[in-house]
């Protein structure tokens, strides 16, 4: 695999990847996001929406400090 330079913003996003994976794990295993049989697209959307609402109502959410985005002119 070749080494190459990545931009600063991508590097910062890679550092925050752990938090994003943590949120997805909470949605999958605690809020029952994976549903095996979506018989209609509406059912799928309702299931995802209900998981997101349950996550918003959750008391203990993972938090992290936001980083300033660099605006390039």
Backbone as a chain_set.jsonl record, in Angstrom:
{"seq": "XXXXXXXXXXXXXXXXXXXXXXXXXXXXXXXXXXXXXXXXXXXXXXXXXXXXXXXXXXXXXXXXXXXXXXXXX", "coords": {"N": [[0.843, -1.173, 0.0], [0.578, 2.151, -0.869], [2.018, 5.072, 0.564], [0.444, 8.137, 1.196], [-0.368, 11.61, 1.319], [-2.913, 12.932, 3.373], [-5.698, 15.142, 3.613], [-6.103, 17.736, 6.095], [-8.66, 17.954, 7.163], [-9.798, 15.442, 6.603], [-8.142, 13.919, 8.196], [-8.874, 14.812, 10.737], [-11.512, 13.908, 10.76], [-11.064, 11.145, 10.735], [-10.099, 10.82, 13.279], [-12.405, 11.211, 14.738], [-13.859, 9.013, 14.173], [-14.254, 6.887, 15.935], [-16.241, 7.819, 17.688], [-18.429, 8.044, 15.998], [-18.807, 5.366, 15.283], [-19.461, 4.407, 17.794], [-21.956, 5.6, 18.241], [-23.438, 4.367, 16.194], [-23.291, 1.721, 17.108], [-24.783, 1.927, 19.47], [-27.281, 2.544, 18.379], [-27.741, 0.191, 16.921], [-27.608, -2.012, 18.772], [-28.829, -1.286, 21.213], [-31.084, 0.172, 20.597], [-32.359, -1.386, 18.792], [-32.052, -1.212, 15.921], [-31.36, -2.824, 13.543], [-33.543, -4.478, 11.561], [-34.952, -7.343, 10.354], [-36.937, -7.968, 8.445], [-38.223, -5.928, 6.392], [-41.099, -5.172, 5.042], [-42.17, -3.209, 3.599], [-41.267, -0.03, 2.17], [-42.064, 2.104, 3.739], [-42.336, 1.003, 6.273], [-39.667, 0.464, 6.834], [-38.61, 3.088, 6.949], [-40.073, 4.105, 9.111], [-39.125, 2.483, 11.176], [-36.391, 3.248, 11.3], [-36.702, 5.971, 11.893], [-38.002, 5.801, 14.383], [-35.967, 4.693, 15.933], [-34.088, 6.769, 15.878], [-35.506, 8.782, 17.211], [-35.804, 7.577, 19.72], [-33.128, 7.52, 20.427], [-32.603, 10.26, 20.664], [-34.142, 10.854, 22.879], [-32.799, 9.581, 24.849], [-30.955, 9.572, 27.895], [-28.161, 9.376, 28.507], [-25.872, 10.217, 26.348], [-23.203, 9.739, 24.019], [-20.589, 12.136, 23.916], [-18.595, 14.619, 22.312], [-15.971, 16.946, 21.705], [-16.419, 19.471, 19.351], [-14.627, 20.224, 16.369], [-12.905, 22.96, 14.875], [-13.64, 23.815, 11.561], [-11.515, 24.216, 8.832], [-11.513, 26.814, 6.662], [-10.843, 27.116, 3.394], [-9.61, 29.544, 1.256]], "CA": [[0.0, 0.0, 0.0], [1.394, 3.353, -0.978], [1.775, 6.159, 1.497], [0.082, 9.389, 0.558], [-0.813, 12.634, 2.256], [-4.348, 13.184, 3.42], [-5.965, 16.514, 4.037], [-6.273, 17.924, 7.533], [-10.056, 17.688, 7.527], [-9.96, 13.988, 6.625], [-7.417, 13.426, 9.366], [-9.714, 15.088, 11.902], [-12.653, 12.995, 10.709], [-10.602, 9.823, 11.137], [-9.996, 10.826, 14.74], [-13.761, 11.169, 15.287], [-14.516, 7.801, 13.703], [-14.641, 6.088, 17.096], [-17.508, 8.313, 18.219], [-19.477, 7.696, 15.041], [-19.054, 3.94, 15.443], [-20.138, 4.236, 19.079], [-23.362, 5.956, 18.052], [-24.064, 3.304, 15.406], [-23.447, 0.553, 17.975], [-25.921, 2.183, 20.355], [-28.499, 2.407, 17.585], [-27.947, -1.196, 16.512], [-27.78, -3.005, 19.815], [-29.684, -0.84, 22.308], [-32.333, 0.706, 20.054], [-32.863, -2.398, 17.854], [-32.137, -0.688, 14.556], [-31.445, -3.81, 12.455], [-34.807, -5.195, 11.482], [-34.659, -8.246, 9.251], [-37.958, -8.062, 7.405], [-38.966, -4.726, 6.036], [-41.961, -5.574, 3.937], [-42.507, -2.024, 2.808], [-40.32, 1.065, 2.427], [-42.582, 2.94, 4.832], [-41.986, 0.301, 7.508], [-38.233, 0.685, 7.039], [-38.413, 4.48, 7.38], [-40.637, 4.257, 10.455], [-38.207, 1.828, 12.106], [-35.213, 4.108, 11.45], [-37.13, 7.191, 12.578], [-38.271, 5.502, 15.792], [-34.665, 4.522, 16.593], [-33.479, 8.089, 16.06], [-36.25, 9.484, 18.266], [-35.425, 6.949, 20.991], [-31.77, 7.969, 20.739], [-32.674, 11.652, 21.11], [-34.736, 10.88, 24.217], [-31.878, 8.89, 25.755], [-30.312, 10.482, 28.839], [-26.696, 9.304, 28.41], [-25.41, 10.17, 24.961], [-21.773, 10.033, 23.906], [-20.35, 13.513, 23.483], [-17.221, 14.937, 21.957], [-15.782, 18.352, 21.37], [-16.363, 19.697, 17.912], [-13.382, 20.829, 15.932], [-13.159, 24.026, 13.899], [-13.321, 23.492, 10.177], [-10.646, 25.191, 8.186], [-12.082, 27.284, 5.407], [-9.775, 27.471, 2.468], [-10.038, 30.547, 0.272]], "C": [[0.892, 1.24, 0.0], [1.025, 4.361, 0.104], [1.419, 7.411, 0.715], [-0.434, 10.353, 1.616], [-2.327, 12.774, 2.202], [-4.555, 14.597, 3.945], [-6.205, 16.565, 5.549], [-7.695, 17.596, 7.974], [-10.314, 16.183, 7.571], [-9.272, 13.38, 7.838], [-8.238, 13.651, 10.64], [-10.94, 14.186, 11.931], [-12.253, 11.578, 11.105], [-10.454, 9.733, 12.647], [-11.368, 10.708, 15.392], [-14.504, 9.897, 14.903], [-15.002, 6.933, 14.858], [-16.001, 6.523, 17.635], [-18.668, 7.973, 17.289], [-19.816, 6.216, 15.151], [-19.758, 3.649, 16.764], [-21.623, 4.535, 18.947], [-24.078, 4.88, 17.244], [-24.248, 2.041, 16.237], [-24.607, 0.731, 18.939], [-27.222, 2.004, 19.596], [-28.777, 0.95, 17.228], [-28.347, -2.095, 17.669], [-28.704, -2.573, 20.947], [-31.037, -0.341, 21.817], [-32.954, -0.225, 19.012], [-33.061, -1.859, 16.451], [-32.202, -1.783, 13.5], [-32.728, -4.621, 12.553], [-34.735, -6.052, 10.232], [-35.685, -8.195, 8.134], [-38.725, -6.758, 7.256], [-39.815, -5.089, 4.833], [-42.408, -4.392, 3.099], [-41.479, -0.941, 3.114], [-40.775, 1.97, 3.568], [-42.228, 2.313, 6.176], [-40.51, 0.498, 7.838], [-37.975, 2.094, 7.566], [-38.942, 4.714, 8.788], [-39.719, 3.628, 11.492], [-36.973, 2.691, 12.353], [-35.568, 5.371, 12.217], [-37.392, 6.936, 14.06], [-36.972, 5.285, 16.568], [-33.997, 5.865, 16.843], [-34.191, 8.897, 17.142], [-35.896, 8.904, 19.63], [-34.018, 7.36, 21.404], [-31.78, 9.402, 21.25], [-33.247, 11.756, 22.52], [-33.854, 10.203, 25.264], [-31.144, 9.904, 26.634], [-28.797, 10.53, 28.645], [-26.292, 9.137, 26.955], [-23.907, 10.389, 24.941], [-21.578, 11.452, 23.397], [-18.872, 13.683, 23.169], [-17.153, 16.404, 21.59], [-15.718, 18.496, 19.856], [-15.058, 20.397, 17.562], [-13.692, 21.911, 14.906], [-12.766, 23.57, 12.498], [-12.469, 24.598, 9.586], [-11.25, 25.562, 6.839], [-10.94, 27.745, 4.523], [-10.317, 28.456, 1.444], [-9.396, 30.289, -1.059]], "O": [[1.837, 1.345, 0.781], [-0.135, 4.477, 0.5], [2.03, 7.704, -0.313], [-0.884, 9.937, 2.683], [-2.937, 12.738, 1.133], [-3.699, 15.162, 4.626], [-6.477, 15.545, 6.182], [-7.9, 17.022, 9.044], [-10.981, 15.701, 8.486], [-9.778, 12.429, 8.433], [-8.289, 12.785, 11.513], [-11.365, 13.748, 13.0], [-13.034, 10.88, 11.752], [-10.665, 8.668, 13.227], [-11.483, 10.161, 16.489], [-15.665, 9.726, 15.274], [-16.058, 6.309, 14.76], [-16.822, 5.681, 17.999], [-19.764, 7.653, 17.748], [-20.99, 5.848, 15.117], [-20.572, 2.728, 16.836], [-22.456, 3.803, 19.482], [-25.207, 4.514, 17.571], [-25.259, 1.353, 16.09], [-25.342, -0.222, 19.2], [-28.161, 1.389, 20.1], [-29.931, 0.523, 17.234], [-29.31, -2.855, 17.566], [-29.313, -3.429, 21.589], [-32.028, -0.422, 22.542], [-33.972, 0.118, 18.411], [-34.126, -2.034, 15.859], [-33.046, -1.687, 12.609], [-32.95, -5.354, 13.517], [-34.479, -5.53, 9.146], [-35.324, -8.365, 6.969], [-39.74, -6.53, 7.914], [-39.298, -5.288, 3.733], [-42.962, -4.564, 2.013], [-40.887, -0.932, 4.193], [-39.947, 2.537, 4.28], [-41.86, 3.02, 7.113], [-40.152, 0.68, 9.001], [-37.214, 2.276, 8.516], [-38.329, 5.439, 9.571], [-39.549, 4.181, 12.579], [-36.553, 2.85, 13.499], [-34.818, 5.797, 13.096], [-37.041, 7.763, 14.902], [-36.886, 5.653, 17.74], [-33.406, 6.078, 17.901], [-33.547, 9.618, 17.904], [-35.708, 9.649, 20.591], [-33.741, 7.53, 22.591], [-31.04, 9.729, 22.178], [-32.873, 12.655, 23.274], [-34.157, 10.263, 26.456], [-30.758, 10.973, 26.161], [-28.213, 11.613, 28.621], [-26.364, 8.039, 26.403], [-23.383, 11.146, 25.759], [-22.327, 11.914, 22.536], [-18.019, 12.972, 23.701], [-18.152, 17.018, 21.214], [-15.041, 17.727, 19.174], [-14.468, 21.083, 18.397], [-14.651, 21.783, 14.145], [-11.689, 23.011, 12.29], [-12.704, 25.781, 9.834], [-11.466, 24.701, 5.986], [-10.179, 28.648, 4.872], [-11.364, 28.222, 0.84], [-9.635, 31.029, -2.013]]}, "num_chains": 1, "name": "protein.A"}
